[in-house]
Amino acid sequence: MRIVENNTLELQAKIKDKIVAFGNKKLPTTIDTLPESTFGCYLYDEDKLVGGIAAHCFWNIMHIDFFWVDENLRGQGQGRKLLAEIEVIAKREHCKAIHLETFSFEAPNFYKKNGYEEFGKIKDVPILGCEYFFFKKIIES
């Protein structure tokens, strides 16, 4: 046997397919095993993109991949509105939780104020500061 470094998307997809197939066999039938779905909600000022969230769902869990609001709009409630909208999408897609990562120089307090719970952090990354991990359980109405 040998280990080979290879950064192709083709091999990454093969590994992902293998672990997903394994997981699908182990999950209860109540878990959504549809292919991974991507979602986003975006904020525009006329035709200019000024904020947005890109996320994906898999096995009834949503992960926020990217979340950005133009610096001129921060602190005005636009991020809270975007987060509320992605939570509506998560409910619609029958997600049980949302999780994300953020750095200390980004927005950990923002997520806490919006009901997200910290479940971990790594100190001294990327150089100084921390990387925080947050989640929020989705309560179905």
C-alpha positions in Angstrom: 0.0 0.0 0.0 1.0 3.6 -0.5 -0.3 7.1 0.2 -0.4 9.5 -2.6 -1.0 13.3 -2.4 -3.5 14.4 -5.0 -5.6 17.6 -4.9 -8.1 16.8 -7.7 -11.8 17.5 -7.2 -12.5 14.1 -8.8 -10.8 12.2 -6.0 -12.3 14.4 -3.4 -15.7 13.6 -4.8 -15.0 9.8 -4.8 -14.0 9.9 -1.1 -17.1 12.0 -0.3 -19.3 9.5 -2.1 -17.8 6.6 -0.2 -18.4 8.1 3.2 -21.9 9.3 2.3 -22.8 5.8 1.2 -21.4 4.4 4.4 -23.3 6.9 6.5 -26.6 6.4 4.6 -26.5 2.7 5.6 -26.1 3.6 9.3 -28.8 6.4 9.5 -32.4 5.9 10.5 -34.9 6.2 7.8 -36.2 9.4 9.3 -33.0 11.2 8.2 -33.1 13.0 4.9 -30.5 11.2 2.7 -31.1 13.3 -0.4 -28.0 14.7 -2.1 -26.4 17.7 -0.5 -28.4 20.9 -1.2 -27.1 24.4 -1.4 -29.0 27.5 -0.4 -28.4 31.2 -0.1 -30.1 34.5 0.7 -28.7 37.7 -0.5 -29.2 41.4 0.3 -29.2 44.0 -2.5 -29.3 47.7 -2.5 -30.9 48.3 -5.9 -28.5 46.2 -8.1 -25.6 46.2 -5.8 -24.9 43.0 -3.7 -24.4 44.3 -0.1 -24.7 41.0 1.9 -25.5 37.4 1.8 -25.3 33.9 3.3 -24.3 30.8 1.4 -25.1 27.5 3.1 -25.5 23.8 2.4 -27.7 21.1 4.0 -27.0 17.5 4.4 -28.6 14.8 6.7 -31.0 17.4 8.2 -28.2 19.8 9.2 -27.5 23.2 7.7 -23.9 24.6 7.6 -23.4 28.3 7.0 -20.4 28.3 4.7 -20.1 32.1 4.1 -21.8 35.1 5.6 -20.9 38.6 4.7 -22.5 42.1 5.1 -20.9 45.2 3.6 -19.0 47.1 6.3 -21.1 50.2 5.8 -24.2 48.3 6.8 -22.9 46.4 9.9 -24.7 47.2 13.1 -27.9 48.2 11.3 -29.8 44.9 11.6 -29.1 43.6 8.1 -27.1 40.6 9.3 -29.8 39.7 11.7 -32.4 39.8 8.9 -30.2 37.6 6.7 -29.7 35.1 9.5 -33.4 35.0 10.2 -34.1 34.2 6.6 -31.6 31.4 6.4 -33.2 30.0 9.5 -36.6 30.0 7.7 -35.0 28.1 4.9 -33.4 25.6 7.3 -36.9 25.0 8.8 -38.4 24.6 5.4 -35.8 22.0 4.5 -36.5 20.1 7.8 -33.0 20.8 9.3 -32.6 20.0 13.0 -29.7 22.4 13.5 -27.5 25.0 11.9 -23.8 25.2 12.6 -20.9 27.5 11.5 -17.4 28.7 12.3 -16.3 32.2 12.9 -13.0 33.9 14.0 -12.6 36.2 17.0 -12.0 39.1 14.6 -15.3 38.3 12.8 -18.6 37.9 14.7 -18.7 35.6 17.6 -20.8 38.0 19.7 -23.2 38.5 16.8 -24.1 34.8 16.8 -24.4 34.7 20.6 -26.9 37.6 20.4 -28.9 35.7 17.9 -29.3 32.5 19.9 -26.4 30.5 18.7 -24.4 28.4 21.2 -20.7 28.0 21.2 -19.6 24.4 21.3 -15.9 24.8 20.8 -13.0 27.0 20.0 -9.4 26.7 18.9 -7.0 29.2 20.4 -4.2 30.9 18.6 -5.6 30.7 15.1 -5.2 31.9 12.4 -2.3 33.5 14.3 -3.7 35.2 17.4 -7.3 35.0 18.5 -9.6 32.1 18.2 -11.8 30.1 15.8 -15.3 29.6 17.3 -17.8 26.9 16.5 -21.5 27.7 17.0 -24.8 25.8 16.5 -28.5 26.5 16.9 -31.2 23.9 17.2 -34.1 24.4 14.9 -37.5 24.2 16.6 -40.2 23.2 14.1 -43.4 25.1 14.4 
